[in-house]
Amino acid sequence: MTTVFDGKAYAQNITARLKQTISEAGLAPHLAIVMIGEDQASRIYVDKKVEAAREIGAEAEVLDFPEDVPEGEIIRHLRNLNDDKSVTGIIVQLPLPKGLKKERVLSQIERTKDVDGLTKGSQFVGATPRAVMEILTSSNQTLVGKYAVVVGSSDLVGKPVANLLLDENATVTVTNDKTKDLASFTRAADILVSCAGVGHLITAEMVKDGVVVIDVGITRQRDGKIVGDVEFEGVCSKSSFITPVPGGVGPMTVAMLLSNLVLASQK
C-alpha cells in the first residue's frame, strides 16, 4: 500500500512547535524579503512566506523594487539589512530579472542571516533540500546503502540534496532531464528525488515497484493546473511512498525556512 505524504499537515505541526518556541524563549525573529519585479509566481510565494512567518509570531517585511532597479541599489539595501541587528533573516526572492547577477546579489547576504541557505558559507541548509531530508527521515525511510537517483542538477536543490543523501551513506547518481536514457537510472532507484521542473517527466514505466518518490518539481500547465515532475496517478500505483504536488514538498519548504529563521534568531 502506498503512503502519500501530507506535507501540509506535517508542516503545520512544525510551525506550531516553532510558534511555541518563539513564545517560550522570548525570541524576536524578523524576516526581510527582497522582491524585485512583479513575477506573479514569485509574488504568490512571497505572500505565503510572509503569512506563514507572521502566523508563528515572527515579524516579516517585503522590500519591493522595480524590475529595472540598478544592481548597486539592491546591494546597498542588502548591506543595510546585514547591519540591522533587528533583522535575523534575509531572503532575495528568485528568479531575478534579467540584468541582475544572481551570484553577485546573493553573495551580499550575511551568512548568519541567509535563512534560504543560498550563499557559499551559509550557516543554514537550504530550505528545499532540508525539506526533502526531513520528509525522508520523518517517514523512517532507510537511506544507508540505498540507491538514490536525483533528477535535476541545480545548485539550489539537486546538488545539495545529492550531498545530503551521500552524508547519510546512500549511493547517489545525479541526472537531469537531458540525461541519455534517463529511465535506465530511475528504474533502478530505491529513492527517487525529482527536481527538474519538467511536468510529468517521470512516468510509471520509469520506476520500479516499491520506490520512494520525492517530487520537488512544480510546473503550471496551460490550463492553470499545477503538476509535479512525476505523473502522480501512475507512479503512485507502483511506489511505497510518494509526495504529491501540490501539498507535499512545498509546505515543508516553507516550514524549513521558518525553522531556519527561528534558529537565526537564537544565535
KAHU-V113990 format. One record per backbone hydrogen bond with DSSP energy under -1.0 kcal/mol. CO is the residue of the C=O (numbers start at 1). NH is the residue of the N-H. E is the energy in kcal/mol with one decimal. If there is no record, write none. Layout:
[[CO:NH:E] [CO:NH:E]]
This chain:
[[3:242:-2.3] [5:7:-1.1] [6:10:-2.1] [7:11:-2.5] [8:12:-1.8] [9:13:-1.5] [10:14:-1.7] [11:15:-2.7] [12:16:-1.9] [13:17:-1.6] [14:18:-2.2] [15:19:-2.4] [16:20:-1.7] [17:21:-2.4] [18:22:-2.5] [19:23:-1.9] [20:24:-2.9] [21:25:-2.4] [22:27:-1.6] [29:59:-2.6] [30:88:-1.7] [30:89:-2.0] [31:61:-2.5] [32:91:-2.5] [33:63:-3.2] [34:93:-2.5] [35:65:-2.4] [39:43:-2.3] [40:44:-2.0] [41:45:-2.2] [42:46:-2.7] [43:47:-2.4] [44:48:-2.0] [45:49:-2.2] [46:50:-2.5] [47:51:-2.5] [48:52:-2.6] [49:53:-2.5] [50:54:-2.4] [51:55:-1.7] [52:56:-1.1] [53:58:-2.4] [59:31:-3.2] [61:33:-2.7] [63:35:-2.5] [65:37:-3.1] [66:69:-1.7] [70:74:-1.4] [71:75:-2.4] [72:76:-2.1] [73:77:-2.1] [74:78:-2.4] [75:79:-2.2] [76:80:-1.7] [77:81:-2.1] [78:82:-2.2] [79:83:-1.7] [80:84:-1.1] [84:87:-1.4] [89:32:-2.7] [91:34:-3.4] [97:100:-1.6] [101:105:-2.5] [102:106:-3.0] [103:107:-1.9] [105:108:-1.4] [106:109:-1.8] [110:113:-2.2] [111:123:-1.7] [113:90:-3.1] [113:115:-2.0] [114:117:-1.7] [119:122:-1.9] [126:130:-2.6] [127:131:-2.0] [128:132:-2.3] [129:133:-2.0] [130:134:-2.5] [131:135:-2.3] [132:136:-2.0] [133:137:-2.8] [134:138:-2.6] [135:139:-1.3] [136:141:-2.5] [137:140:-1.5] [143:146:-1.8] [146:171:-3.1] [147:190:-2.8] [147:191:-1.9] [148:173:-2.2] [149:193:-2.5] [150:175:-3.5] [151:195:-3.6] [154:159:-2.7] [157:161:-2.7] [158:162:-2.3] [159:163:-2.2] [160:164:-2.3] [161:165:-2.4] [162:166:-2.2] [163:167:-2.1] [165:170:-2.0] [166:169:-2.1] [169:145:-2.9] [171:148:-3.3] [173:150:-2.7] [175:152:-3.1] [176:179:-1.8] [181:184:-1.5] [182:185:-1.4] [182:186:-2.1] [183:187:-2.5] [185:188:-1.0] [190:212:-2.5] [191:149:-2.7] [192:214:-3.0] [193:151:-3.0] [194:216:-2.8] [194:217:-1.2] [198:201:-1.5] [202:231:-3.1] [203:206:-1.9] [204:207:-1.4] [208:211:-1.4] [211:240:-2.0] [211:241:-1.2] [212:192:-3.4] [213:243:-1.2] [214:194:-2.4] [219:227:-2.9] [221:224:-2.2] [225:221:-3.2] [227:219:-2.8] [228:200:-2.5] [229:202:-2.8] [230:232:-1.3] [231:235:-2.3] [232:236:-3.1] [233:237:-1.2] [235:238:-1.5] [235:239:-1.5] [238:210:-3.4] [240:3:-2.2] [241:213:-2.9] [242:5:-2.5] [247:7:-1.7] [249:253:-2.3] [250:254:-1.6] [251:255:-1.9] [252:256:-2.4] [253:257:-2.1] [254:258:-2.2] [255:259:-2.1] [256:260:-2.3] [257:261:-2.2] [258:262:-2.4] [259:263:-2.3] [260:264:-2.5] [261:265:-1.7]]
